[in-house]
Amino acid sequence: MNDIVEAVGTTATGGLVARTLEPTASGAAGHAPAGHTQEKSCLNCGTPLLGPHCHCCGQRAHVHRTLGAFAHDLLHGVLHFEGKTWRTLPLLVWQPGRLTREYIDGKRASYVSPIALFLFVVFLSFAAFNVLGSGDTAAVSADGIEKAEKTYDENRAELSNLRKEKAALPPADEKRRAVIDRRIADLEEDQEGLEILVGGDGENFRREIAEGFKETSLPVEGPLAETIRQVRSNPQLAIYKAQTNAYKYSWMLIPLSVPFVWLLFAFKRRFGPYDHTVFATYSIAFMIALVALASLFFYTGWGGIGSLLLLYAPFHMYRQLRGTYALGRFSAVWRMLALSLFAWIVIALFATVIGMLAA
């Protein structure tokens, strides 16, 4: 229940942030309902009104002053999908090149801006991951991990004793044997859950990391070595902090990606940094949404559909490259392959930065 409440709150925050970046997204060109133009002058800037919106600052002519209106504005800001959203999403899914090129060429009022779409997708995706419980095992305090390790060791010792007792029972003592079997089954079920925290083979999770990376085997010294030591000392806490930082610093994917997109068109001067930034932002927004949707299918047991969705990613990249930069088939294919490799480099760089921030 707490995860759902947190997810709703996160989604609302994301929606409000995106709406802040696009304050006119709720249909400034439309007409307000009857009775919403009672004022003669704009309450914000004082300009005489000529319609349902101020032609100077864009504020609505009528301002609500009730709690019901406040709740309506909240829901409207978060959940209201006006015409431009329904025009943007189909193109983002199937004709990303056309969407990117038209936005670059100045057709802005028809589509959701790339940064607003990116922010909303990021907030919505992380809210979905929270609902799916992706952060449950990572969001554990150091004390909680210590208790889990202690319980795991106690259960393992009890299981050993129970099995020895069962082996020593006389064949006629079926009643005691049944009691032991039930207790063993309960303990084994508990151990399966605890293994997530303390390591799959039953050893202390942090101790396993330490054994894999001895102090004397660190190839570097300085900040990186200190980061490795901190992650080794409390890996679960590091994972939790990494998830949180990935959510907060997801915008870094854009500046990390743009230079690699530029490399693909370094000798085509008609395409500038702005073109590449719009391309990268729309592309990353779609890929995050695709991964979130695929994760939902994996979580619900429909892994085949989730895998098929992920296979669409390179084809989407191909279509966006070809449509945005007016490329031929061969040019789009080799750039898609190169960009796919660059994407993994960007992910590795992003993961490195997040890991260092989490340490």
N, C-alpha and C positions, 0 to 999 in steps of 0.2 A: 504494500500500500504506500509506504514511504517513497519507494522508487517511482511509482506512478505520479504522486504529487510532485516530486522533484522534477520528473520529466515534463509535466505540464508547465511548471514554473519556468523551466529552461526553454521550452518552446515559446512561451509567452515573451520571455526576454529576447529571444532571437527574432521573433516577429516584430517586436517594438523597435529593436535596433535597425532592422531592415527598413521599417516604415520611416524611421527617423532619416535614413539616407534618401528615401524617396517619399517626401511628404505629400506629393501630389498624386500618389499612386491610387488614391481611392476615388478617382473619377472626377477631377476638377473640371473637366469639360462637360460634365452632365448637369442635370437640374436637380436642385434640392426639392424635397417634398413641399407641398403647399403649406403656407404659413411660416416658412423658414426665412423669409425676407422682410421681417417686420421692421428692422432697424433701417434708418435712412443713411447712416454713415457707418463705415467699418469700425468695429469696436477695438481693433488692433492699431490701425494707423490713421483713422479719421477720414479716409477718402470717401467721398460720396459714392453710394452703391448704385450700380447699374444692372445688377443681376444677383443670382444666389451666391456669388463669390466676389470678393474684392478684386478688381482688375489690377490693383497695385501690389498687394502683398499676398493675395491668394486665399486669405482666410474666409471661411464661410460667413455668410451674412448673419445667420442666426446662431447664437451660442447657447447650448443647453446648460442648465444649472441644477440638475437633479442627480441623485445617486443612480437612478435608473439609466440616465443618459451617460453617466460615467462608465457604468458596466457595459453599455452598448458600445461606447467608443473603444473600450478595451477589447471586446470580442471582435469588433469591426477591424481594429488595427491588426489583430493576430490572425483571424480566420477568414477575413473577407477576401475572396479571390475575384478581382474584377477582370474586365476583358483582357487587359494586357498580360495577365498571368496565363490565361488560357491560350493566348497567342504565343507566349514565350515557351511554355513547357513542351508542346508537341514539336516545335522546331528544335528545341534543345535535344530532344530524344532522337529525332529522325533526320532533321536537316540542320545540324549544328553549324555547318559552314555558311548557310544562308543567313541564319540568325546572327552569327558573328560579323559577317560582312556588312549586313544592313545596319547593324548597330554602329560599326566603325564609320560607315558612310553617312551617319547622321540621323538615321531613323530611330530616334530615341523614345518618343512618346508611345510607340506601339508595343515596346518590349520592357520587361523588367531589366534594370541595369545589372551588369555582371556582378558587381560587388554586393548589391542588395541580395541577389539570388544566392551568391556564395555564402553570405552570412546566415541567411535563413536555412539553407541546406545544412550547414555545419551545426547550427543549434538543433535543428530537427533530428539530424542523424545521431548526435551524441545523446539526445533525449531518448531516441529509440534504443541505443546501446544500453542505456541505463535500465530501461524497462526490461530488456532481454536478460539483464543480470550480468552483463559483461564485466562490470566493475565490482561485483559482490565479493569475490574472493580476494581481489587486490586491495580493496578498501578495508584493510584490516590493520589495526594498530599493532605496534611491536609487542605490547602486552598480550594481545589476543593471539598472536602467533606463538608466543612462549607457552600460553595455556594449551593451545592446540597440540604443540609438540609434546608437552607433558602428558596430556590425555592420550595421545597416540601411543606413547611408550607404555603407559599404564595398561591400556587395552591390549597391547601386544604381549605384555607379561601375563595378563589374565588369560588370554587365548592359549598361551603355551601351557599354563597350569591346567586349564580346562581339558585340553587335549590329552595331557598326561593322565588326568583323573579318569577321563573316558576310557583310555586304553587299559587302565587298571581295574575297571569295573567288572564284576562277574557277569556272565552272559544273562543271568536271570534278572538282573536289576534294570529292567526296561524303563521304569518310571524315572529313575535318576538319569538314565541315558537320554531320555526325551527332554528333560529339563536342561541338561548340558547342551544338547543340540540346539535348543531354542536360544540359549544364551550365546552360544558361538555364532549363530546366524545374526543375532542383533549386533554383536561386537564387530563382525566382519562388515556389516552394512555401515556402521559408524566409521570404520577405518577407511572405507572407500571415499567418504566425504572429507575426512581429515587428511588423506593423502594429497589432496589438492593443495593444502597449505604446507605440508611438511615434506613433500617430495614423493614421486610415484613409487619408489621402491621401499618406502618406509623409513629412509634415513632423514636426518635433519636437513631441511632444504638449504638453509644457510651454510651448513657444514659441507654439503656437496659442492656448493659454489667455491667455498674456500679451498677444498681439496683440488678442484680443477685449476685454480689460479693461485699458486703459492706466492707468498710475498717475494721470495727471491727470484721468481721467474718473470716478474713484471718487466717488459721490454723498455719501458719509459719511466721517467720520473716527472715530478711537477704536478700541475693541475690534473692531467689525464690520469696519472697514477693514483692521485687522491680520489678521483671520481670512481675508479675501479674498486678501490678499497671500501668506499662508502656503499657502493652497490652490493659488494660481497658481504658486508656486515649486516645488511638488512634488505635483501632483494625484494621482498613483498612490499615494503614501504616505498622502495624505489619505483616499482611497477605502478603503484597507486599514484605517486607524484608524476610519473611519466604520462599516465592517462589524463590527469588534470591539466598538465602543461600542453599536451597535444591538443586539448580542447581550446585552451586559451591562446595558443600560438599557432593555430592552424593557418592563419593569414600568411605566415612565413613561407608556405608552399608556393605562393604567387611569386614573390621576388626570387626565390630559389629556382623557379621554373623558367622565368622569362629569358635569362641569358642562354639557356639551352635551345629555346625556340628560336632566338635570334641567330644562333649558330647555323640553323638550317637554312636561313635566308640571308646570310651575311653579304652575299653578292647581289642581292635584289634590293636596290636602294629605295624602291617605291614603297616598301613595307618598313614602317618605323617601329620604335619601341612601343608606341601606344597600341598598334595593331597586335603585337605579340602579347601585350598585357591583357587585352580584351580576350584574345584567343585562349590564353592560359587560364584566366579566371573562369570563363564559361566551361572549359574542359575539366578543370579541377572540381568545380561544383557538380558537374554531371557524374564524374567518377566517384566522388564521395557518396552521392545519392545512390549510385549503382551498387557500391559495396554495402551500403546500409540495407538496401532491398535484398541483395543476395544473402546477407547475414540473417535476415528475417526468415528466408526460406530454409537456410541451413538449420536455424534454431527450431523450426517447426517440423523438421524431418523431411523436407523437400529439397534435399541437397542436389538432386539432379537439375532441378529448375534453377537453383542458385548458381550452379556451375555454368549452365547455358547463358545466364545473364552476364557472368563475368567474361565469357568468350566474346560478348558483343563489344567489349571495351576497345580492342584494336580496330574493329570495323568503324566504330564511332569516331575514333581518332582519325582514321583515313578519310571519312566523309567530311569531317570538320576541316582538315587540312586542304582537301581538294576544293571545297566550297569557299573557304575564306581567302585562299591565295590563288584561286583560278589555276590549279595545277592539272597536268595530265595524269593519266592513271599511273604510269611508271614513276613519275616524280612524287606523286602522293604516296605510293607504296614504299619507296625507299626512305622517304622522310618519316612515314609512320613507324617503320622498323627502328630507325634511329631514335625517334622520339620515345618509343617504348623503352629502349635501353636507357635513355636520359631520365625517363620517369623513375626507373629503379634507382638511379644515382641520386635523384632528388629525394626520394623516400629515405635512402640511406643517410643522406646529409641531414634531413629533417629529424630522423630517429637519433642521430648522433647528438644534435643540438638538444633535443628533448631529454635524452639520457643524461647529458651534462647538467641540464637545469634541474633534473630530478634528483641528482646526487646530493 
